[in-house]
Amino acid sequence: QVQLVESGGGLVQPGGSLRLSCAASGSIFSIYAMGWYRQAPGKQRELVAAITSGGSTNYADSVKGRFTISRDNAKNTVYLQMNNLKPEDTAVYYCNADPPSWFNALSYWGQGTQVTVSS
């Protein structure tokens, strides 16, 4: 089974930056697609950024050009670099690990890390 632990959240001013990390257990990290989701109070959980096992990325329109997702398979870690943060980015950010369709395994979620953007 896979365990995910997020870190790097906190309180920042608008225009500031944060780097989130998600450390995964297991030796098969490299075959999982990884994603960052966020959920604000009263809102649906939304996909922020995703990266496939092959390194292809996808971003929500609201963060495109400001956020960058990356992965280091040797460290079993996925990152989310967040620049030019806005108050609308305030949410709990969750890391997700999704196995390929041919691999019979579950999808996993971290417990989340709070990001607050405020003056």
Protein Blocks (a to p, Z undefined) as FASTA:
>chain_A
ZZdddehiacddehiacddddddedjklmmpccddddddehiacddfbdcdfkopacddf
klgojaccdddfklopacdddehiafklgccddddddddfklccdddddebjaddddZZ
